[in-house]
């Protein structure tokens, strides 16, 4: 079981290291890691379990956040229609994206960052993505809203980029061109 102590924090060199493509078939070790990452997110959103194990709630977790350089992440969140999205993305890619951008008006957070970093993080409003499942099946999805933002946040991790790298240093709340703030109903 992954706990908060297993999640490395900003300043750790692995967070700034680009991850490596995962080879198929997956080893038992990689399957277990992927399963544990997704289970952490599920546990972190369960108030009883989160309280018992002192877990911060999260919707995404990249492998390098648990000090592993495998190119994969887990997401567990609801989409704009209230449907549960819960998956492991192995070797994920964005194959196309909208011209329109978006951002969270409240800013983004990260399980590897123990401080509040104010500012808008520009993201594509809509993305089409490809990734492999643990079985090696290729999936293609179109994501909008929070799932699109979360996918981009986790993909950045796999490339050694932290969310605050995308915040305008001089003016963290500067208007983002061609952007509409993402507000959940």
Beta strands, then each sheet from edge to edge (+ up, - down):
strand 1: 60-62
strand 2: 72-78
strand 3: 84-97
strand 4: 101-104
strand 5: 123-124
strand 6: 126-132
strand 7: 138-144
strand 8: 179-182
sheet 1: 1+ 2- 3+ 6- 7+
sheet 2: 5+ 4- 8-
end
